[in-house]
Structures are given as structure tokens and as C-alpha cells.
Amino acid sequence: MTGRRRTRTTSPTPPRPRKAKLLYASALIACASVAVGCGAIPGATGGSGDGPVKVMTWAPEKTDATNKPGMPALAKAYARWVNSHGGINGRQLEVLTCNDHNDSVDAAHCAERAAEEKVVAVVGSYSQHSRAFLSPLESAGIPYIGGFGVTDDEFTSPVSYPVNGGQGVLLAGLGEQLGKNCGPVSLIRPDTIAGDELPVLLDAGLKALGHPRAADQRAAEDATEYSRPTQLALDHATSEPGRQGCVVPSLGDRTNTFMDSFRRDSANYRKVVTGTVIGSIDQSQIDATGGKAGPYEGSYVTGWYPTADDKRWYPMRAVIKEQAFGDNRIDPADSGVQTTWIAYTVLKKVIESLGAGEVSPLTVRHQLDSGIKVGTGGLTPTLSWRFDAQTPAASFPRLVNADVTFQVIRDGRLTSQRSGFVNMAKTLAAAD
């Protein structure tokens, strides 16, 4: 759970005024409603005829903060799998990839390249710099299908089609999960613009259970140790004798760094349970830190999807085994990889629905806006981006999937704490 540092207060593309956004959204909807014309949209002919359908997937790689190399790697594997089985409607799928380096300028360059290459969509991607990449995509009319949901802009842009509820729904869900199980709660989160939103969301979930809000401990996004935030969090979590305190590290890739400090410093306090969200923790991190003997044992975890060992992931695992066996960038338990799989499931369904017709940014958006329903084999509820399918949370107008799963780490494994999904739409609406 990371975001732009406070020292970086500018971006290549300033935020569009709300009125302009609404006018632009209206223009896109009007354009999509006819599915023809609007010929001035750059890239509108991408994928037409019998040529390959060209898309792009981007993510940060080899940086000092969050890295998601498995997302473009799975996208390439998915294309190989599709093409080895006859393509989509007989057409080959071509996947371009881009590294945004966790940098706003590079994120904008990735989006500009997508427009220059005339891709029909950006699919299953991760970037913290939505202001930088969404403006070029909006100008080109290119849909952004299944971003990771790390920024709020992904839930407001008219060209964004999210497949999960992003970080907001996870934090709100974790609040409800902890509200049933914890006494005092301490949140440790990045001292960034995006990090400022996290306490509000966590507190909305806690409030839904009548629980007091969490203590908010800010920390440097790229710190190499977290002794001081750890001690402050532990002081608060153990402040009520007889009640089980909980500490919530929400630091993205730096969560493991925090847990090193937590493991050391918590020895001086009575037992405290941790709670976190998928994206800040996954099975590989649990294994690397000692499994059931590690600091995550007993932690509460909120996720978007079923646990990685669920049989609903078998089709994805089969594709990875067939097309990417031995590629250690692709971890089927990684939430980024899982999101990319679901996003490409959406893309495949949309292209299939177009039959022999033109595949372009315009026709793809038209299908999505017209209410196409996409089943994901139970990994999410049936997805649809039609206006009346969106949730009532005013701050997240593009949100169509507010479901989360409650998990807990037992014997070193992520396991389901309760069966099925928990819908967080009302809690998010209350956070508004």
C-alpha cells in the first residue's frame, strides 16, 4: 500500500477539473453509444481487420519500492496460451509490456506508447501514478481494464474498468474484520498522499462494528527499519489490559521490513496480533519469514479473491504450467498476478462478444459500457460496468465489485476465516 511521496507534489499532467471530467465522460459515453464514428480518437482502428489484437500491460520492476514483475509476465504467458489454442475468434493476441519504474514520468510514457502503438486496451496493470497515465489514455480513448486499484482515480476515470475494489475496499473490509476480533488498533501506513486516505477507510470498517478508530502512525515509504513506529503502535495496542490489541502494517513491499522491527520489539510487550491486506502480504512472504514460526502467524488478512489454494484458480495455474513453467516471476498466489488473470478473462469475453466485427478501443468500451456481463469462475461476482451496476459509494463511481474475503494465517498458510464474500458497498458509502 504505497503512494506518491509528499516531496513529489507535481506531475506531468495536472488533475482535470471535476466539471471537465464530467463533460469528457459524457462525450465518451455518447461516442461509445453509436460504436462508429468518433474517428478522431487516436488508436480507434487498432486491432481492426484480421490482424492481431494488440494490448499492453505495465507494472513497476526492479525498483526500490513496490515491484510487480509477475503481472506483465503472466500477460505474455496468457497471450501464448490463447494463441496456441487458435487465438480469440481466430485472431492472435499481441501483448506489449512497459515498466513504469514507480515514476510518474515513466508511467506517462507507458500510456503515450500505448496510444502510439494503437493498442485496443491496457489490461491487468499496476501503477501508483494514475494522474500521469490516465490523461493520455483518456485522450486516446483507450480502456484501462483491471488495474490493481492502488489509486482512487481508477474508480473515477470514464475509461477505467476495475475488476476489484482496490485498496479502499480492502482497508474498509479489514476494519470490519478487526472490529470483531480486536481491542485497540494501531495503523502503520506510508507518510504519502495515498497513505493519508488509509485511516479514513480503516476507520469506516471499524465504525461499522461500533469500534473506536485506529491510532494513525505515519512512516517513511522507503524506510530501512521501523523501530519508532513499531514502538508507538505497540504502546497503543497494549494500552487496555485484558483486551487483545492489533497492529495493522499497510506498507506494501515494506511490510516485511516493518515486521522485522515488529518481531524484535514485540518481545517486550504482551502478545499483539497483526492485521493486513493482500498486496501488503502474500504466501511467499509468509514462507520467507518462517511460516508458522514467523511473525505473521495468527494475522488477520483481507483480500479480494479466494485463497490461492482454492480450486477456482486451477485454470490459471494450468495456463502458468503450460506456458510459463519455471518462470519464477509468476507467483499464482500474488494478488497482482491474480488481478491480471481476471482482467484478461474480461478482455477475452469482450473480444469474443464482438464476433467478426472491428476490435478497437471504441468497440471494446462500447461493449463494456453497454452492460456485458463477465463471469470469472467464482473468483469475483459477475462483473458488469453498466451505470446501474455501480455501487452507491460516491467517492468510487466506477466501483462495481465491493466484495472482499476474510482470511487468517494458520500453521503458516493463508486460510479462509469465513466462507464466501463480504460486500463492503455500504461501508464505503458511509466513509464518503
Buried (B, 14 or more C-beta within 10 A) or exposed (E): BBBBBEEEEEBBBEEBEEEEBEEBBEEBBEBBEEBEEBEEBBBBBBBBEEEBBBBBBBBBBEBEBBBBBBBBBBBBBBBBBBBEEEBBBEBBBBBBBBBBBBBBEBBBBBBBBBBEBBBBBBBBBBBBBBBBBBBBBBBBBBBBBBBBBBBBBBBBBBBBBBBBBBBBBBBBBBBBBBBEBBBBBBBBBBBBBBBBBBBBBBBBBBBBBEBEBBBBBBBBBBBEEBBEBBBBBBBBBBEEEEEBBBBBBBBBBBBBBBBBBBBEBBEEBEEBBBBBBBBBBBBEBBBEBEBEEBBBBEBBBBBBBBBBBEEBBEEBBEBBEEBBEEBEBBBBBBBBBBBBBBBBBBBBBBBEBBEEEBBBBBBBBBBBBBEBEBEBEEBBBEBBBEEEBBBEBEBBBBBBBBBBBBBBBBEBBBEBBEEEBBBBBBBBBBBE
